[in-house]
């Protein structure tokens, strides 16, 4: 829905492989699923206001118009092995598969980038 921020700093949508799936929230509004990811993949073009000594990037995504949710094996270190999405005619099919067997799969109407911020290892 709004990929410009992500593309302007990364040059393209990052693969998300190796990122950690740290938060998953399901809300009845719209209905919506929000995830927070932590990645060590640094942008090609950092915003000027970001410090030079950051360790990680926090990416928050929302998936609006959620349906067909499947979620299993949530754990402590949910490192993404595969992030797959397929644009269907009237929805988007999304699937996160983590190295620890965590799997999150669903369909949604659209994907919205909520925020991209710098962070330090161990910070929320």
C-alpha positions in Angstrom: 0.0 0.0 0.0 2.9 2.4 0.8 6.2 0.9 -0.3 7.9 4.2 -1.0 9.5 4.5 2.5 10.9 1.0 2.3 12.1 1.4 -1.3 13.6 4.8 -0.7 16.0 3.6 2.1 16.6 -0.1 1.0 16.4 0.4 -2.8 13.9 -2.5 -2.9 11.8 -4.5 -0.5 14.3 -6.4 1.6 14.1 -10.2 1.6 13.4 -10.4 5.4 15.3 -13.8 5.5 17.3 -13.9 8.7 15.1 -11.3 10.3 13.5 -12.1 13.6 9.7 -12.1 13.9 9.4 -10.5 17.4 5.8 -9.5 17.8 2.5 -10.6 16.3 -0.8 -8.8 17.1 -4.2 -9.7 15.8 -6.9 -6.9 16.0 -10.5 -7.1 15.1 -10.4 -3.7 13.4 -10.5 -4.2 9.7 -9.5 -7.2 10.8 -5.8 -6.7 10.9 -2.6 -8.6 11.8 0.5 -6.5 12.7 4.0 -7.9 13.0 7.3 -6.4 14.2 10.5 -7.6 12.6 14.1 -7.0 13.7 16.7 -7.2 11.0 20.4 -6.6 10.9 20.2 -5.7 7.1 21.0 -2.1 7.1 19.5 0.3 4.5 21.5 1.5 1.5 20.4 5.0 2.2 19.8 5.8 5.9 17.6 8.8 6.9 19.8 11.7 8.0 18.2 11.7 11.5 19.4 8.1 12.2 22.6 7.8 14.3 25.6 6.2 12.7 26.0 3.6 15.4 22.7 1.6 15.3 22.8 -2.2 15.2 19.4 -3.2 13.9 16.3 -2.0 12.1 12.8 -2.5 13.4 10.1 -2.9 10.7 6.4 -2.9 11.6 4.0 -4.2 9.0 0.2 -4.4 9.0 -1.8 -6.8 7.0 -5.3 -5.4 6.5 -8.4 -7.4 5.7 -7.1 -10.5 7.4 -8.6 -14.0 6.7 -7.6 -17.7 6.7 -5.1 -17.3 9.6 -2.9 -20.2 10.5 -0.2 -19.8 13.3 1.9 -22.5 15.0 5.0 -23.1 17.1 5.7 -19.6 18.5 9.1 -19.6 20.2 11.8 -17.4 21.6 14.0 -17.0 18.5 11.7 -16.8 15.5 14.3 -16.3 12.8 12.7 -16.1 9.4 13.8 -18.7 7.0 11.3 -17.9 4.2 9.0 -14.9 3.6 6.6 -15.6 0.8 3.8 -13.5 -0.6 1.7 -13.9 -3.7 -0.6 -11.4 -5.2 -3.9 -13.2 -6.0 -6.8 -11.5 -7.9 -8.5 -10.0 -4.9 -6.1 -10.8 -2.0 -2.5 -11.4 -1.0 -1.4 -14.7 0.3 1.4 -14.3 2.9 3.6 -16.9 4.7 6.4 -16.6 7.2 8.3 -19.8 8.0 10.9 -19.6 10.8 13.9 -21.8 11.5 12.4 -23.0 14.8 9.2 -24.3 13.1 7.2 -21.2 13.7 4.8 -20.7 10.8 2.4 -17.8 10.2 0.2 -17.9 7.1 -2.8 -15.9 6.1 -4.5 -14.0 3.4 -5.2 -10.2 3.4 -6.5 -7.4 1.3 -3.4 -5.3 1.4 0.0 -4.8 3.2 0.8 -1.5 4.9 4.3 -0.4 6.1 3.7 1.2 9.5 7.2 2.1 10.5 10.9 1.6 9.9 13.2 2.7 12.8 16.7 2.1 13.9 17.6 0.3 17.1 20.3 -1.2 19.2 20.6 -4.9 20.0 18.6 -5.6 23.2 16.4 -2.5 22.8 12.6 -2.9 22.5 
